[in-house]
Amino acid sequence: MASKTRRRLGETLVEWGVVSAAAVEEALEHARNEHLRIGEALIALGLADEEDVTKALAHQYDMEYFDLDRNLGVPAEMHLIPEDLVKRHLVLPLSRENNRLKVVITDPLDLDTLDMLRFRLHCELEPCLASKTKMRNYLDRFAQSDVSIDRVVQTIERDAEAEDDMASQTGENLTEQSAPIIRLVTMIITEAVKGRSSDIHIEPMADRVRVRYRLDGVCIQRDNIPKRMQGSVINRIKIMAGIDLAEKRLPQDGRIKMNVSGSQVDFRVSSLPSYHGESVVLRILRPESVRMGIPALGFEQEDYERFTRIIRRPNGIFLVTGPTGSGKTTTLYAAINELNRPDRKIITAEDPVEYNFTGVNQCQVNDQIGLTFSSILRSMLRQAPNIILVGEIRDMEVAEVAIQAALTGHLVFSTLHTNDAPSAITRLIDMGVKPFLVASSIQAVMAQRLVRIICKECREVDPSPDPKILRTLGFRPEEIASGTFYRGRGCGACNGTGYRGRQGIFELMELDNTIRELAFSRATLGDLRRAAKGAGMKSLLEDGRTKIRTGVTTADELVRTTQAADLVMD
C-alpha cells in the first residue's frame, strides 16, 4: 500500500476545476516560504475552500470524506476516547463493528495519533477525513457538553454516599461532596449559552427532572436529571442567584453573573412552586442581541425608512405591541441604542432592567416600596429628559402620565400587549384614556412577531411546498405555481432544525389625520384597520409573505407564528 503512487493534491484540485494550475504554483511558492503543506497554503491564500481541500485529501489517501454537518448527535462510542485526547488530537469515534472502530480524523498523515489509538483501544481503525473547522465546531456544539454532563450524572449515581446525602441536602452545606452537582449545573448553563439558547427550563416531574432549552423560540428537551438530584440542582441555582433557599412556597426572582467561555453573561432567574417541586427558568441575557442595530431586526426597506424616521421625531408616543416573547424589548433597545448620543438625555423605567446601556439612566420598578411605573414617570419629567422609555403601559394611570409626557415635548417609547397595531388605539381607549388624548399623542404603533430564519448552511429549494398552507397564508395560485420557496435541510450548524436565528415581521401604522379622526370618534377596529392599510400599512402576514418569497423563512414557520396569534386571515 505504501508503494502505491498517489496523485498529487494540486493535480486533483486542478482536475476537479477547483483551482487553476497557476494558483497551485503560487500556493507551492507560499508553502515553501512559510513551511506549510500545499493544502494549508491554498486555504491561507484564499485560493481554495477548506472543504474542497479536505475532499481532495480523502481522495488522495483513499479515505472516506465525512461531513460532520450530517452527524447530528453524539456517537454512542464517544466514551471510548478521553475528552482531552478528543480535543487535543481532533479525533472522533463514530461506530464499532466487531474489533474495528470507525474514527474521524483531520490529518491523514497523523500516524502517531492513529497508532496511539490502536494501542489504547486494542482494535483496528477505519479512519475517515473531516475538515478541522467542522470538527472543532462539532466538538464545541456536542462533544464536550454532552459527554461531560452524562459523565457527571453517572458519577453522582455511582456515589452511594452522595445518594444518601441528596435526599436531605438543603443547599446550605454545599461542600466538596456536592462538587459534582456544581459541575453539572455549570455544564448545563455553559451548553445552553454555547448553543445560542435564550432560556433554560428546569422542570420537576413525577419521576425525573426535565431540562429544556429554548432555541429560536422553540423548546427543545435536552436532559433528564434523576429525581433524587432535584433538590441539590435547584438549590445550587438558587445559591448562585442569591435566592432564599428556605422559601419554597412563593415565587422568587434573582440574577446570576458568570463567565462562560471567556465572556461575562447575565442570567435572570425565576423560581415558581409547582406540584412536583420548584420549577426554575434562567433567561440568558445577551448584550449583543440588543446592540445589534436596527438593520438586523429584519425590516423591509420601506418599513426600515419609516421606522428610522419615526424614532427621530422630537415628541409623541411610539408603541410596540405583541405577545410576550415577540421581541418588543429588543426593538425598543435597538431604537434607544441608535438615539443614544451625548446631546440627548434618555431615561427608562423597566421591570426588570435586563441590559445596561452606557449613557442611559435606567430605573428598576419596585412595587413593594411604591416605586411603580407611574411614580417613576412623574419623577422622570423633573429630570428634563429628551427621550423616555416605559417598559409597559399596564393601566390608565401609566398611560395618562406617558401621554402627558408626549404632549409636553418628550419622545416616549413603550409597549402594549395587543395582537395587531390598530388594536392599540382601541385598547388605550378601553383603559379609560380619553380619545382626543390618544389621537393627539400617538405618533405610530408597530405590531411584531418573530419568525425563525432558514439556516444559511443548509438552505435549499423546497421541491414540493404544500399548496394548502400557501393558500392559507394568502398566496395566489399563480404565485404558488411560479414561485420559488425554500427550506432548511437540517445540519450541524442548526442542530438539525433547518433554522438558525430569528427575525421580525412587522405591521407599522403611522397615524395620519384620517386615523386620528377615527380614533377621536371611537371608530371600530375594522374601520381603523382599513384606514391604516389605505395609508400604506402592511399587515404581519403581508410582511411574512415577503420574507417567504425572499427565502428568509418558510410557510410552515409563518403559519406557526401567525396561528398562535390568531392572525391567519389578513
Secondary structure, DSSP 8 states (H G I E B T S, - for coil): -TTS----HHHHHHHTTSS-HHHHHHHHHHHHHHT--HHHHHHHTTSS-HHHHHHHHHHHTT-EE--GGG--S--GGGGGS-HHHHHHHT-EEEEEETTEEEEEES-TT-HHHHHHHHHHHTSEEEEEE--HHHHHHHIIIIIHHHHHHHHHHHHHHH-HHHHHHHTT--STT-SGGGHHHHHHHHHHHHHHHHTT-SEEEEEE-SSEEEEEEEETTEEEEEEEEEGGGHHHHHHHHHHHHT--SS--SS-EEEEEEEEETTEEEEEEEEEEEETTEEEEEEEEE-HHHHSS-GGGG---HHHHHHHHHHTTSSSEEEEEE-STTSSHHHHHHHHHHHH--TT--EEEEESS--S--TT-EEEE-BGGGTB-HHHHHHHHHTT--SEEEES---SHHHHHHHHHHHHTT-EEEEEE--SSSHHHHHHHHHHT--HHHHHHHEEEEEEEEEEEEE-TTTEEE-SS--HHHHHHTT--HHHHHH---EEE---GGGTTSSEEEEEEEEEEEE--HHHHHHHHTT--HHHHHHHHHHTT---HHHHHHHHHHTTSS-HHHHHHHHHHTT----
